[in-house]
Structure formats: C-alpha cells, structure tokens
C-alpha cells in the first residue's frame, strides 16, 4: 500500500466531516485508499512511533484536556499549552495497544473548567498490518 503523496499528512479535505464536527487525528505514514476504512498503517509506522497531529479547533484554549482513544480505550492525553493555542498539536501516539486488524481512533476535548467533554471527533477507521 502506498499513498503516492508529497506530504507527510493527508489534506484536511480528504476526510469529510459535518459542519460542527472536529477533524480526525492524522497519522504520518498512513496509506490510502483502504477498502472499508479511512486509511491503513503498517509495521514501519508503528515501530517508528505514530507521529500524529490534531488540527486547531474552535474555542481552543490553554488547559484544554485532549483524550485520545484507540478502539474505545484511552491511550494518551494532551494538555494544551498557551503557546499551542490555535496551532496544530504534534505528538507521538503510544503503540502498546496497537494490534492487527481494523481499529477506530478518535479524540475528545474537555475544556478547562468544564465538567463534561465535548462531542468526540470524527472517527478514523484504520486497517493495521503488523
């Protein structure tokens, strides 16, 4: 599988989302197209560490908590720093929970001072080949 792209991450428009929905997580090295999925990752992507980004979202603020889920289980947390407000967030996703087969990845934001999280981002359905 190859993506035949000049860029590390897919373009934002490659994943259609509804008007108020958050864009999905983008994973470097993800290949497209994949039958029945949004993309695929292979052993090289997992072994090198899953370099990922989350795009800025409306109302992004310092202290927001971002929880990243893999197949419904929280695998990583990020806290937005002042210097990161309204900028892409770059990070490495942990790979301990990654197993072959299809997986769903999404994130949820809890804004500083709010007791409940916002609605989750668009779900990224990935085919994992290890």
C-alpha positions in Angstrom: 0.0 0.0 0.0 1.3 3.4 -0.9 -0.3 6.8 -0.7 1.6 8.5 -3.6 1.7 11.8 -1.7 4.3 14.5 -1.4 3.1 15.4 2.1 3.5 13.7 5.5 -0.2 14.0 6.4 -3.3 13.8 4.2 -5.1 17.0 3.3 -7.9 18.1 5.6 -10.5 17.8 2.8 -9.7 14.1 2.4 -11.9 13.3 5.4 -15.3 14.8 5.1 -16.8 15.8 8.4 -20.0 17.6 9.3 -20.0 21.3 9.9 -19.5 21.3 13.7 -17.6 18.0 14.0 -13.9 18.0 14.9 -11.5 16.7 12.2 -10.0 13.3 12.9 -6.5 12.6 14.1 -3.9 12.5 11.3 -1.2 9.9 11.4 2.0 10.3 9.5 2.7 7.4 7.1 -1.0 6.4 6.9 -1.7 5.0 3.4 -4.9 5.5 1.4 -7.1 4.2 -0.1 -8.1 1.2 2.0 -11.2 -0.9 1.4 -13.7 -0.5 4.2 -11.5 2.0 6.0 -10.2 5.6 6.0 -6.6 4.5 5.8 -4.0 2.0 6.9 -0.9 1.8 8.9 1.8 -0.8 8.7 4.6 -2.2 11.0 7.0 0.6 10.0 4.7 3.3 11.1 4.1 1.6 14.5 7.7 0.7 15.1 8.9 4.3 14.4 6.2 5.7 16.7 2.9 7.0 15.4 3.7 10.7 14.7 0.3 12.3 14.8 -1.4 15.7 14.7 -4.7 17.3 15.8 -5.8 20.4 14.0 -6.8 23.5 15.9 -10.5 23.5 16.9 -12.9 26.3 17.6 -12.5 27.8 21.0 -9.2 26.1 21.6 -7.8 27.3 24.9 -4.9 26.9 27.3 -5.5 24.0 29.7 -7.9 22.1 27.5 -7.6 18.3 28.0 -7.5 16.1 24.9 -8.0 12.4 25.4 -7.1 10.1 22.6 -8.9 6.8 22.2 -8.0 3.6 20.3 -10.9 1.1 20.0 -12.7 2.9 22.8 -9.8 2.8 25.2 -8.0 5.9 26.3 -4.3 5.6 25.2 -3.0 9.1 25.5 -3.7 12.6 27.0 -2.6 16.0 25.9 -3.0 19.3 27.7 -3.0 22.4 25.6 -0.2 24.9 26.5 -0.5 28.7 25.9 2.0 28.5 23.0 -0.1 25.8 21.3 -3.4 27.6 21.2 -4.8 27.9 17.7 -2.0 25.8 16.3 -1.7 22.1 15.2 -0.7 19.8 18.0 2.1 17.4 17.1 2.7 14.3 19.3 3.6 10.6 19.2 0.8 8.2 20.0 1.7 5.2 22.2 1.7 1.9 20.3 1.2 -0.7 23.1 -2.5 -1.1 22.3 -2.0 -1.5 18.5 -2.9 -4.9 17.2 -3.5 -6.2 13.6 -7.0 -5.7 12.1 -9.3 -2.8 11.9 -9.2 -0.1 14.6 -11.1 3.1 15.4 -9.2 6.2 16.6 -10.7 9.5 17.8 -10.3 12.2 20.5 -12.4 14.0 22.9 -11.8 17.5 24.4 -12.7 18.6 27.9 -12.3 22.4 28.1 -10.7 24.0 31.1 -13.3 24.5 33.8 -15.9 22.3 32.2 -17.0 19.1 33.9 -18.1 17.2 30.7 -16.2 16.7 27.5 -17.3 17.9 24.1 -18.6 15.5 21.5 -15.9 13.3 20.1 -14.0 14.0 16.9 -14.7 12.2 13.6 -13.7 8.6 14.0 -10.7 7.4 11.9 -11.2 3.8 10.8 -7.7 2.2 10.2 -6.5 -1.1 8.9 -3.5 -2.1 10.9 -1.0 -4.5 9.3 1.9 -5.7 11.5 
